[in-house]
Amino acid sequence: MEHYEITRYGTLIAWAKKLGRDDCASVLQQNLDEEKATDQKLNKLALSDVNQKAA
């Protein structure tokens, strides 16, 4: 799910910049950074614990 959100924020940032809305792009970038951090945490969790228990 995080991957879909990351790609959507990337698109919205590009649109905001194209429309000259750097203020919106900045807020969207903060959200994108949070989504990327969450994705990294979930990947780390999956690789270290969850996937091993499922095997």
Steps between C-alpha positions, in 0.01 A plus 500: 500500500782738583635469146173628354500795737861580417433505127186712548684759709773517236239575236324759715830675571575520129154641428526755782836620370366520146215717627742725686379383840830449677319543831288192427798312359687559825220353713461207263877441515479476879228238463707315242799495734279353775366232265853404394608474864200278577578284198858453619383401848250249359763351269745467788235332713404261222859403427602453861201337663169455321624315191704256709198412713290442187756264347 
